[in-house]
Amino acid sequence: MPREIAIFGVLMPSLLIVFLASVLIHIGVDWLCGHFGVYRYVWHRSLFRLCLLICIFGVLSLLTY
């Protein structure tokens, strides 16, 4: 994957696409966690959601590069 992509003539890092994909996956996983009641078992919901997003982004970026 190239290091930079051109969007309307502006060079953007290629990890931007990976981050946007991870946000979309995070929305789905967040909905599933809320639907199945996973958040009842976590101590701090906001920290759990942030760590989940970071883990998804890390896995996708490692798979990409």
Contacts in CASP RR format, 6 or more apart in sequence:
PFRMAT RR
TARGET T0000
AUTHOR 0000-0000-0000
METHOD contacts of the structure
MODEL  1
MPREIAIFGVLMPSLLIVFLASVLIHIGVDWLCGHFGVYRYVWHRSLFRL
CLLICIFGVLSLLTY
1 14 0 8 1.000
1 64 0 8 1.000
1 65 0 8 1.000
2 14 0 8 1.000
3 13 0 8 1.000
3 14 0 8 1.000
4 11 0 8 1.000
4 12 0 8 1.000
4 13 0 8 1.000
4 14 0 8 1.000
5 11 0 8 1.000
5 12 0 8 1.000
5 13 0 8 1.000
5 14 0 8 1.000
5 16 0 8 1.000
5 17 0 8 1.000
6 12 0 8 1.000
14 64 0 8 1.000
15 61 0 8 1.000
15 64 0 8 1.000
18 57 0 8 1.000
18 60 0 8 1.000
18 61 0 8 1.000
18 64 0 8 1.000
19 57 0 8 1.000
21 60 0 8 1.000
22 53 0 8 1.000
22 56 0 8 1.000
22 57 0 8 1.000
22 58 0 8 1.000
22 60 0 8 1.000
23 53 0 8 1.000
25 56 0 8 1.000
25 60 0 8 1.000
26 49 0 8 1.000
26 52 0 8 1.000
26 53 0 8 1.000
26 56 0 8 1.000
29 52 0 8 1.000
29 56 0 8 1.000
30 49 0 8 1.000
30 52 0 8 1.000
32 38 0 8 1.000
33 39 0 8 1.000
33 52 0 8 1.000
39 45 0 8 1.000
39 48 0 8 1.000
42 48 0 8 1.000
END
